[in-house]
Amino acid sequence: MSDEESVPLYKIVLAGDLGVGKTSIFRRYDIDKFSDYREPTFGLDKLSKDIKVDGKRLKIIVWDTAGMERTRSLTSNYYHNSEAVILVYAIDDMYSLTLLRNWILDVNKDAGKALKFLVGNKIDLAEEGSQVDEQLAHRFCENNGITKLYKVSAKTGKGVREMFDDIAKLLLANKESTTRGENIFTLKREDMNKQAKKENGCSC
């Protein structure tokens, strides 16, 4: 087997409703740029990155999905074979968090084994007041089987790259533990909760 063939590959899908900033997060991670011009995403776009996690090479492919309801039937087809789904809401829009329940139904149906992550975007607006408080976000995680919560700003770039790096690390650890017949998120839940305070994100 060649080195290229032995590099683990992980498919990550961004999901959430229109206007929460999925494409802005996607572009920030891809080309490290942000635009205030809001152009709705129709269909899907993807990027591929080779990264290192704890000295190990791996590749992630990130899919940016359309957030409009009329494209959800198309979007659901791309959940298949996903290792992770990042569910995005905007911290200044309470309704955007509520609407994620609809997306979670699709994820559970089409990618039941994928790890789910929650990210609150637009933390640059925190000074203007967040509509989604910390406890509510954590409760949402607990009620919907979400592995970890992050908060980022696609506009400033804060937390975006760190989020993807951390998710890649968790995916690699989960794959290795699954190979050993373990479940890292059951065995190390307490450790992850303690570690969360030191990281950009926080465990749910």
N, C-alpha and C positions, 0 to 999 in steps of 0.2 A: 504494500500500500504506500503510495506517495505521501509526502508531507502535506500536500494540498488536500488530499483525500482524507487525511487523518485530523484535519482541523475541524473542531465542532462547529456546527452551523445552527443558528437560532433565529427563528422567525418571530418578530415582534410587531404587533398591530396596534396602531393608535385609533381609539374609538371615542365617540362623544358627539354632542350635538353641534349645530352650526354656531359659530361665533365664539367658541370656547378657546380657540387658539391652537388646535391640533397642527394645522399647517405651519403656523409660526414656530411651534416647538420643533417640528420636522425640519424646517429651514435653518433654524438656529443650530441644530445639531449637525446638519449637513454642511452648510456653508458659513455658519457663524454670522448670519445677517438677520435683520428684522426690518419689516416694512409696515408702516401704519396703514397702508392701503389694504383694505379687506376684500380680497377676491375669493368668492366661494369656490370650494374644491368640488369638482364633479369627477366621479370615477375614482381611481386610485393612483398613487405615485409611490415609488419605493427608492430606498437608498441602501447601499451595502458598505459596511465598514469592517476592516480587520483591526482588532484590538487585542491587548494583552491583559489578562487577569491573573494576578499572582504569578507572573512569569509564564503563563500558558496562553498560547495563541488561540483565538477563536474568531468567528465571523458572525456578525449580526446583520440581518436584513430587516429594515424598518419599513412598514407599510403605512402610508397616510391615507385614511379613508375619508370618503365624503360624509358630511354630517347631516345632510338633508334627508328627511324621512323617505322621500321617493326613491332614494338610491340604496336604502338599507337592504333590500333583497339582493342587490348586486354585492354590497359590502360583505354580507354574511358568507358568501362563497369563499372569501379570502381568509376567513378565520381558520379554515381547515389546515391542519398540520402546524398551527401556531404553538410556540412554546410559551408565549406571554402576550397578554393584551393590556395595554395601558389605557385606562379609562380617564378621560380628561373632563374636568369641570372648571368653571371660572369662579374665583373666590368672590367676585362682585355680583354673582348671579345665582341665587339659591335654587332657582328652577332648573338650572343646568345640572346640578347634582341630583335632583329628583328624577330628571329624565334619564339618567344613567341606568336606572332600573330596567328600562326597555332594552338598552344595549346589553346589559348583563344577561337577560333572557336569551338573546341571540348567541352570546358567547358561550353560555352553558350548553346550548343546543348544538352549536357547530364546532366548539373547541373546548369540550368539557374538561380536558386534562391540562389546559393552558393555565399558567399562573396568572392571577389578576392583580394589577397594581392600580392604585388611585393617585392621580396627580391634580393638585389645585394650581391652576395657572393664574397669572396676573398678580403675583404678590407685590409687584411694584405699585399696585393700587391700594395696598394695605392701609396706608395712611388715610385714605379716603373712606375707610371702613369696609370690613369684610362682612358679607351677608352669611357666610358659612363659618361657624365657629369650630374650634378644634374638637370639642366633644362630639359635635354632630358628625364631623368627618370620620372620627374614630368609630362612632356607632354604625355609620354606613359600612365601614370596612368589616366590622364584626358580623353584621347582618347579611353580608353578601360574599363572604369567603374570600376577602381581599387580603393578599399577602402583606402589602406595605403601602404606606401613604407618603407621598412627596409633595413639596410645594416649590414651585419654580416661577421664574419670569422669563417668558420667551423674548420679551422686549429688551431686558437688560442682559439676558443670558444666565442669570443667577440660578444655579442648581440644575441646569439642563444636562450638561455633559456628565455631571456627577450622578445624576439619576440614571442615565443609560449605563454608565459604568457599573453602578451598584446592581442594577437589574441583571446585567450580564454576569456579574459575580454570583448572584443568587441562582441564576439559571444553571451555571456550571456546577455549583455546589449541589443543587437539587438533582442534576443528572448523575453526578458521581454517587450521591447517597442512594438514589433509586437503583443504581447498578448494584449497590451492596445490599439492596432489599430494605433500606431504611427510608425514613421521611424526615428530611432536615428541618422542615417547618414544624413538625411535632416534637422532635427531640430537642431542638434548640430554640424553642419559642421564647423562653425566659431570657436566654442570652441575647437574643435579637432585641427584646424589649429594652434591656439595659443599654445595649449598644446604640439604640436609636437616638438617644439624647446627644450622642457625640457626632452624629452624622447629619447630613443635610435633610434627610427624610426621617420619618418616625414610624416605627412599627405600629400596626393597628391592634 
